[in-house]
Amino acid sequence: NRINPKKLLDSKWTAVHPANKEKHFLVNELELDEVDRVVRCVIEAVISNRSQSIDWQELKDTDNWLQGWK
């Protein structure tokens, strides 16, 4: 499961195991270093607007995350 870091901002994700009814998320903040490596990734739950930092590599784990809103 390949993810292009440059296209990560504003991408949509679905949690496979939702917590607190938070199932759909948007990547709303992304920080890249000088060689375009992701330094910081923040996702926001659509239903509650709660934000949290996440290691963007975790989004590749299809046991926990699906790309798009399902």
MOVENNOR-V266040 format. One record per helix or strand of 2 or more residues. SS is the DSSP state (helix for helix, strand for strand). FROM is the first residue (numbers start at 1). LEN is the number of residues. If there is no record, write none. Layout:
<<SS	FROM	LEN> <SS	FROM	LEN>>
//
This chain:
<<helix	5	3> <strand	12	8> <strand	22	11> <strand	38	8> <strand	51	3> <helix	56	5> <strand	65	3>>
//
